[in-house]
Amino acid sequence: MFGDNSQSTPGSLSRIEIHPLMRNVYMWMAMGLLVTTAVALYVSSSASLIELLATNQLLFFGAIIGQLALVVALSAAINRMSATVAGIMFFVYSALNGFTLSLIFVVYSIGSIGVAFGVTAILFGVMTVIGMTTSVDLSKYSTYFMMGLIGLVIAMVVNMFLGSSAFDYLISVVGVVLFTALTAYDTQQIQAMANAPGIENEGQETLMKLSIMGALRLYLDFINLFLFLLRLLGGRD
């Protein structure tokens, strides 16, 4: 769905032009983050909901599985569903993510969460600019990014059994580096798609679905970068 990066013509910072499709991507991403934040704050403010989430493993893992299922469904079937359905699924995913992320307010202090979010926003913004302006074709590193993601997941699963704080620290550092790089990579990929010849001729339905998928990629980069930074910087309550 996303075009080949070879079609992009990145330039200097002064020549950044935000394509309407890119603006829609960031609009959808921002709305998804707002939904996630609102749900997380609401759940964390309810002692009964937090206790239910923290003590009911079936509910917690059910929400996690639901999130994974929604991401897979959106990615695999976006071309066969309507833009409205895709938008609803994106917001349901964002809400489920906020539901599970509400537990960070129990584990970490508000100050730590705020610092991690601020650093995430700065890093994300910097890498977005780099992704839009760099002359380096980041798509040639896509295999390494995929290998890094797989390795990171395996390492996290292994450390669930090892319980090593040193290994956990290393995983967090690698996670920050990986998702920082992925932010630039995904931005460049989405920009290439937005600049692809004939994109203006696509119907509103198609453009909306492309915007949602682009927003999902950047949303996942932002959330994962935030969580790994929180693990590094966060002071636990």
Summary of the structure (lengths in Angstrom):
residues: 237
radius of gyration: 18.3
end to end distance: 43.3
largest distance: 53.6
contacts: 728
relative contact order: 0.20
helix: 84%
strand: 1%
